[in-house]
Amino acid sequence: MWVQLRCGLEPKALAALAVVLVAAAVLAGTHFWSARPEGVRAPDVVGGAVHAAGLPTDADTDPDAEGAERPEPSPGPAPAATTGGQIVVDVSGKVRSPGLRRLPSGSRVDDALQAAGGVRPGTDLAGLNRARVLMDGEQIVVGAPPAPVPAAGAPTASGGPAGPVSLNTATPDQLEGLPGVGPVLAQHIVDYRTQHGGFRSVDELREVNGIGARRFADLHPLVRP
């Protein structure tokens, strides 16, 4: 009535104002109730669940954490197994069991002699280098007297040209008898056959230091492996 008398409101307008005020009060109370703080329940222990699930924890992943298990270094892939090759050589002459012999790569002349049953008693091995490394397809003649190697171009007893010089058995003096071969080049040839286990073909002479295409063409018909 005081508001009605003070503001000059009619009863209907006063009732509408009261309804608006009540609705505003209800909305304010609802907003205040929904915004009130609520207590939160502490979560369960996580460590047990994580370990049960097989997931890494902070202690597992932190290398500086006390009691943390440090990962073992990877050993890397296992080395592949390697197998050595084989060579086939022909052992003939004064041995107990001549014939073809299969030997591991890197075998020496002495290994071939042992594989052939050994040398017969009384055989002279002075001209045989038993420490030489063998090559595939090589022939080893045991006990054969070394044939004299005449100088290149020297006539034989029959008056014909001399046979080719063996690159594997010739001495430096015999190599110097070849055209264009001096002491230095003869030593290069000997060094090459020592390092590579001998000459398998005359073409390997091109790989010797000091032998060019022209000199090789001159020596080719005069030498043999």
Buried (B, 14 or more C-beta within 10 A) or exposed (E): EEEEEEEEBEEEEEEEEEEEEEEEEEEEEEEEEEEEEEEEEEEEEEEEEBEEEEEEEEEBEEEEEEEBEEEEEEEEEEEEEEEEEEBEBBBBBBBEEBEEBEBEEEBBBBBBBBBBBEBEEEBEBEEBBEEBBBBEEBEBBBBEEEEEBBBBEEEEEEEEBBEBBBBBBBEEEBBBBBEEBEEEBBBBBBEBBEEEBBBBEBEBBEEBEBBEEEBBEBBBEBBBB
